[in-house]
Amino acid sequence: MADTKRDYYEVLGVSKNATDDELKKAYRQVAKKYHPDMNPGDADAEAKFKEASEAYKVLSDPEMRSRYDQFGHAAFDPNGGMNGGAGFGGFEFNMGDMGDIFGDIFGDMFGGGRSRQSNGPTKGANIKTTVRVKFEEAVYGCQKELELPLKDECVVCHGTGAQPGHNMETCTKCNGKGQVVYTQQSLFGVVRNVQTCPECNGTGKMIKYKCKQCAGTGYVKSKKKIQVVVPAGIDNGQSIRIREKGEPGVNGGARGDLLVTVLVDRHPQFQRQEYDLFSTEPISFTQAALGGTITINTIDGPMDYEVKAGTQTDTKIKLKGKGVPTLRNKNVRGDHYVTLVVQVPDKLTEEQKDILNNFDEVTTNTRRSTDSAGGFSFSGGNKKKKKK
């Protein structure tokens, strides 16, 4: 029954104003998701795939879409007074003219392709490697030298792969097109799938007499020294792209790029979060109590800092602009946060113990006097309210 069908626009997940490109994109997504080859034995997926194919068949045809927008599913219902036929919903469903979009789908699922001429200029593949730098080198920037095996054009055959005096021949499998067409029987008819020619690897040319120097590849490997400029402020795991230092291109295409991932060593004192630095600095009990000048280690070297009297342990201070330079502007830097930790001595001489005991006694007497003046006195360490 026509009234039991879902709305075609709803099936594809598009609006009624969807363009042809939007319809095609939506259909490809649904078809790939529910294709029987991707969901073997799943009857529900097969039904949804058929439903999506039916919807796209109608909406991709301007005349059929106009009839559907005007009359709905009744436009194709043979019992509804409209001109219909056999197949889905009463109209003739011929999958032959959907070969292009199914070629796209099968190409994605099975590794093929049908897009551009594969024997045209193609950029070479990128090469990935790593470089290790010290913490300070990442902060201030540096230059490193890498030695990598890179491909270069063969000097004997000049990149053709053929022996000197012998020309490359047209590939007999693809007739020089670089692509071959395969047909595959699906649930809805024959599907055309275009793939790169396996004989010539998409070049359209065959080598009968291969160059002995490069074994027909057209390239030879040799170790090259590459200078890598590590910018100031780079962080662990970030990459540097060096243009055209990758694999050679195909058929006159540009070389690929070299991607260098930077691995930064840990620092024994500093921790980094984005462009800020964090560290701890020990101070003595006397420095915390009386205040004074201390020396703090920064990434730029030691610097003097005035500690306030009465500083408590775990006090955090901020050294503005003493962090890591930003990648965009090395003159703009993060901050350095320092946690001051008061050190309590674990070994004391008798003299030091006497001094601390005297200090404690004086402190206690001072506190008692203060509390007595406020109406309280101490006995045995417990507060008692004075009797009036």
N, C-alpha and C positions, 0 to 999 in steps of 0.2 A: 504494500500500500504506500501511496506517495506520502501520506501524512505521517508515516512512521519514520521517515528518513530524517536524519539530522541536516540542519542547514549547511550548505556547502562551505560558506564562509567560516562557519563555526568549526567545521571539520579541519580546515587548514589553519585556523587561528588568525585570520586576517579580517580587516574591515571591508565593508562593501565598496569602499573607494580605493581598494588596494590596486596598485599598478601591476603591470605584467611581470616586472622584475620581482616585486614583493610576493606575487603569487608563486612564481617559480622557486624563489628562495624558501618560502614556507613549505611548498610541496616536497622539495628535496629533503628538508629536515624531517618531515613526517615519514616520507617513504623510506629513508635510510633507517629510521628508528624501528619501523614495523615490517621491513622487508622480510619475507619468509626465509630467505637465505641467512638472515641474521637472527631469526627466531625459529629454528627448525622445530616442527611439531606443535607450535603455538597457534591454535586455531583463532584465538582472539586477535593476535597480532596480524594474522593473515587477513582477517575481516577488516581490520582498521586500515591495512594497506590498500585493500580493494576500495574501501570507502574513500580514502584520500585520492587514489588514482581517478576514481569516478568524478570527484569534486574538481580536481584539476582539469580533467578532460573537458568539462563543461565551462568552467570559468576562464580557461585559457583561450577559448574560441569566442571571438567577439559576438557572433550571431547567437550562439547557444547561450552565452552569458546574458545577452539582452533578453532572450526569451525567458531565462530562469529568473532574472530580476523582475520581470513583469508577471509571470504566472507561477513561479516557484517550481516545485517538483512536478506539478501537474503538466508543465510544458512538455514533459517526456513520458507521461503516463499514457499508454495506449488506450486505456479505458476512460481517459479524462477528456477526450475530444480533441486532443492535439495530435499532430503527426508524430508518431513514434516509430519504434522499431524494436528489434531484439537486443538483448544485452542488459547492462545495468540500468535499472529504472525505466526501461522501455525504449532507450535509444541505442543506436548501434555504437558499440565501444571498440574502436579499432586502435590498437596500441602502436601501429606501425609508424605513425607520424610523431611519436613521442620518443624516438630513438635517441635524440640529442640529450634530453634531460636524463634518460636512463643510462646513457653512456657516462654522464657525469657521476651518477650515483654509483654505478658499478666500478668506475675508475677509482672513486674514493674508497670503496670497500675492499677492492682487490688490488690496490696499488697501481692501477693503470692511470691513464690520463688521456684527455682528448682536446686539450686547450690549444696551445700555440704550436707552430712548427718547431719540432725539437731539434732540427738541424740548423737553426738560426744561432746567432751569437749568444752564448750563455756565460754568465759570470761564474768564475771558479768557486770552489767550496772554501769556506772559512776554516782556519786552523786554530785550535785552542791549545794553550799551554799555560804554565804557571810560573811565577817568579816570587821568591821569598825575600822580604826586606825586614830590617830591624824596625823597632817601634819608632825610634827617632827619625829614621829615613822616611817613614810614612808621614810623619808630622811635617818635616821640612822639605820633603821631595828629594829625589836622587835620580841617578841614571844607572841603569843596569845593562849588561851585555848578555844576550842569549845566543846560543849556537844551536841552530835547528836544521834538520835535513829538509831542504825545499826543492821543489821541482823547477827546472828551467827548460826552455826549448832546446831540443837536441840540435847540436851544431852540425851534425852530419846530414840529417834529413830536413832540418829547419822546421820541425814540428809536424811534418806530414806523416811520419811513421813508415814511409816507404823508402826502399833502397834508392840511392841516387841513380837517376836514369830510368826509373820506373814510376809511372804515374798511378795515382789512386784510381780505382774503378768504381763505377756506380754499383751500389748494393743491389743485388738481384732479388733480395727478399722484399724490399720496400720500394724498389725502383727509384732510389735516390730521395725519397720523401722523408726518410728518417722515422716514419711511423708505419705501423701495420694495423689493419682493422680485423678484429675478431668478432664473430657473431656468437651469441649465446641464447639458447632457448630458455625463456622464463615463463612464468605463469600466464603472462599476457601477450606472448608472441616472441619474436626474435628481437634481441637487444644488440645494438652495435656498440662495440667497445674499442676505442683507439688507444694503442699503447706504443711506447718507444720500441723501435726495432731492436730485437735482441742480437742481431748479427752485426750491425754497424754502430750500435749504441746511440742511435739518433743522428749520426753524422751524414747518413745517406751515401757514404763512401766505403769501399772495401779495399783492403791492402792485400795484394797477391804476393808481393815480395817485400817482406818486412825489413826495416832497417835493423842491422845487426847491433848498432850502438845502443839503441833504445828499445829493442825488441818490438818495434811497431807501435809503441805508445806515443812517440813524438816528444817525450820528455825524459830527462835524466835527473836523478837526485844528487845533490851535493850539499855539504854543510855550509851554512851561511851564518855570519855574525850579524845579529840584529840589535840595534841600540834602542832600548826602551826608556823613555822619559817618564818616570813615576812622579805625578804631580803632588805638590804639598797638600796634605789633608786627606789623602786617599785612605779608605778604611779597609779592614780585612774582608776579603771576598769580592771586592769591587774589581771591575775589569777595565783594561785599557785597549782601545781598538787602534790598530796600526793599519792604515789603508794599503790595500794591494800588496800585502806580504803573505797572502795565503796561496791556495792552489791556483795554477794557471787556468784561464778561461778556456772555453771550448768554441771552436769556429770563430776566433777573433774576439771573443768576449773578454772582459776585464778580469784581472786576477781577483781572487777572494781576499778577505781581510785576515789579519792575525789578531786573535783575542787573547789577551794576557790577563789572567786572574792573579791578583796580588794577595799573597799570604803574609800577614804581618805577625812578627814574633811578639810574644807577651813581654810586658815590662815588669820588673820585680817590684816596682813601687807604684806606678801609675796605672789606673784603669780608665778606659775610654768609653764614653757614651755619646755617640754622634760627634759633636765637636767640643764637648766638655771633658775635662780630666778630673779624676778623683784620687785622693791620697789621704793618708793619715800621718800626723806628725807628733811624736812624743814630746812632752814638756815635763819639767820637774815639778814637784809639789811647791817648791819655793817660787818658781816662775809663775805658776798658776795663782798662788796666793798674793804675791807682791807685784806681779806684772813685770814687764821688762822686754828687752829685745831678744828675739829668738831667730834662728836661721831656718828657713823653709826651703826644701828642695823643690824646684819647678823644672819643667821641661827645658826652660831656658838657662837653668843653672841655679845656684843658691841665691836667695834674696832675704833681706832683713824684714822682720815683721814685729810690730809692737803689740805685745800681749797685754790685755787689760788686767788690772789687779782683780782677784776674785774670780778668774776664769774657771769654769767648771769643766770636768772631763766630758768628752764627746761634743764640745762646742764646735760648731761648723762655721768656717769663715770662707769668704768668696774673694778670689783674686781675679778681678775682672780683666779680660783680654789675655789671660795667661794659658788659654787652652790651645786647641788645634786650629790651624788656619782652615778656612772654608775653601772648597774646590773652586768656587766661582771667583773668589777674591782672596788671595793669600794674605792681604793686609787686614782682613776681617777675621777675628779669631773668637773661639768659644772662651769659656771661663774655666778656672781651676778651683775646685771646691776641696778644702782641706779640713779634716776632722782632727781637732786637738785632743790628744789623749794624755791625761795626767798619769804619770808613772809613780806608783807607790813602791818604795824600796823594799826589797825582800830580805836584805842582809844589813844589819846595823851594828855599829860598834857600841861599846858601853857608854862612851861619851855621847854618841848620837842619841842613844836611848834616853840618857839623863836630860839632854836638851829637849827632847820631845815630851818627856814627862813633865818637865818644868813648864813647857809651853802649854801643855794640857791643863796643868794646875792653875796657871795664870788665867787661861781662857775660862776655866770652870768658875774661879773666884769672881771673874769679871761678870760672868753670866748670873751668878748668884746675887751679886750686888745690884745688878740691873733688875732682876726679878724681885728682890726685896724692896727696891724703891717703888716698884709697882704694886706692892701689897702682898707679895708672896715670899716665902722662905723655903729653903730646901733642908730636908733631913733624910739622910740615907738615900739620897737620890730621888725621893718622892716628893712631889709638890704638896704642901699643906697650907690651907688658908689660915692667916693669922687671926687669933682671937681678939675681939675688940673688948 
